[in-house]
Amino acid sequence: MDVLARFPRVWCPTCNKTQPMIFDVMKANDKNERDAADIVCNECKSVIATLHGPSAHRAGVRTGRGRESTGNGGPGIRPSE
């Protein structure tokens, strides 16, 4: 795997040339459910690309509310308390 320092420049279609880039990372929060990063031209500040990380609310991840394991690998209904 290469490191970001090896590729410090990006082709900017707005400037129409290769420019230094900014790697702007945004963490997931209440408005964004996943981490993301923008690759931005350092000269004109145009966003060249946006990279998205895996969702924090992935399918198959259970919060544990209202269900418990039946012991056979599947979910079951929690008995009344």
C-alpha positions as CSV (number, residue, x, y, z in Angstrom):
1,M,0.0,0.0,0.0
2,D,1.3,3.4,-0.9
3,V,1.4,6.4,1.5
4,L,-0.2,9.8,0.9
5,A,3.3,11.5,0.9
6,R,4.2,9.6,-2.3
7,F,1.3,11.2,-4.2
8,P,1.2,14.9,-3.0
9,R,-0.4,16.2,-6.3
10,V,-3.7,15.9,-8.1
11,W,-5.0,16.8,-11.5
12,C,-7.3,19.7,-11.2
13,P,-9.8,20.0,-14.1
14,T,-10.6,23.6,-12.9
15,C,-7.0,24.8,-13.1
16,N,-6.3,22.4,-16.0
17,K,-3.0,21.3,-14.5
18,T,-1.4,19.2,-11.7
19,Q,-1.6,21.0,-8.4
20,P,-0.7,20.2,-4.7
21,M,-3.6,18.7,-2.9
22,I,-5.3,18.9,0.5
23,F,-6.7,15.8,2.1
24,D,-9.7,17.0,4.2
25,V,-11.0,14.2,6.5
26,M,-14.5,14.5,8.0
27,K,-15.5,12.2,10.8
28,A,-19.0,10.7,11.1
29,N,-21.4,12.6,13.3
30,D,-25.2,13.2,13.7
31,K,-25.6,14.5,10.2
32,N,-23.2,12.1,8.4
33,E,-23.4,8.4,9.1
34,R,-20.0,7.6,7.6
35,D,-16.4,9.0,7.6
36,A,-15.5,10.8,4.4
37,A,-12.5,12.6,3.0
38,D,-12.3,15.3,0.3
39,I,-9.4,15.6,-2.1
40,V,-9.1,19.3,-2.7
41,C,-7.0,21.4,-5.0
42,N,-4.7,23.6,-3.0
43,E,-4.8,26.4,-5.5
44,C,-8.4,26.9,-6.4
45,K,-9.9,24.9,-3.5
46,S,-12.1,22.8,-5.9
47,V,-13.2,19.4,-4.6
48,I,-11.6,16.8,-6.9
49,A,-13.1,13.7,-5.3
50,T,-14.9,12.6,-2.1
51,L,-14.0,9.2,-0.5
52,H,-16.5,7.5,1.7
53,G,-15.8,5.0,4.5
54,P,-18.0,2.2,5.7
55,S,-21.3,3.1,7.3
56,A,-21.4,3.3,11.1
57,H,-24.9,1.7,10.9
58,R,-24.0,-1.4,8.9
59,A,-26.7,-3.9,8.1
60,G,-26.5,-6.9,10.4
61,V,-25.2,-5.0,13.4
62,R,-27.8,-5.2,16.2
63,T,-28.1,-2.8,19.1
64,G,-29.5,-5.5,21.4
65,R,-32.9,-3.8,22.0
66,G,-35.8,-6.3,22.1
67,R,-33.9,-9.3,20.9
68,E,-31.5,-11.9,22.3
69,S,-29.8,-15.0,20.8
70,T,-31.6,-18.3,20.9
71,G,-28.4,-20.1,21.0
72,N,-28.8,-21.5,17.4
73,G,-27.2,-18.4,15.7
74,G,-30.4,-16.6,15.1
75,P,-32.3,-13.9,16.9
76,G,-35.1,-14.7,19.2
77,I,-37.8,-12.7,21.0
78,R,-36.7,-11.6,24.5
79,P,-39.1,-13.2,27.2
80,S,-41.3,-10.8,29.1
81,E,-39.8,-9.5,32.3
